[in-house]
Amino acid sequence: MARTNVTATQATRAGTTLPAAAAGDATNGNQIANDGRVVLIAKNTNGTSTARTITFQTARSVDGLTNPTRQESIPAGETQVIGPFPPTDYGTVLAFDVSHAELTIQAIRV
């Protein structure tokens, strides 16, 4: 199936309201246009102690990773800002997968 598109909200010096968080698509994965200025805000909404994982597909070996993916574990209840993603390393379309829909995603272009 096709990945679910995520749209980034443009940040401005005047201030930008964060977009609504959306559950990551744990079945089909997600994707977003990537110009190297995209950052994701990933929140693990799990209320107990279960960490959730977000996995980014890379266009080539990055940071010594032999498997062209990058995984980040997000502890229960925690929010992390991840990015930016250089297009030479991650492609002009950033593809990512969440381990569970309890990971919500917001995207900002800086």
ABEGO torsion letter per residue (X at the ends): XBBBBBBBBBBBAAEBBBBBBBBBBAAAEBBBBBAGABBBBBBBABABABBBBBBBBBABBBGGBABBBBBBBBBBGBBBBBOBBBAAAAEABBBBBBABAABBBBBBBX
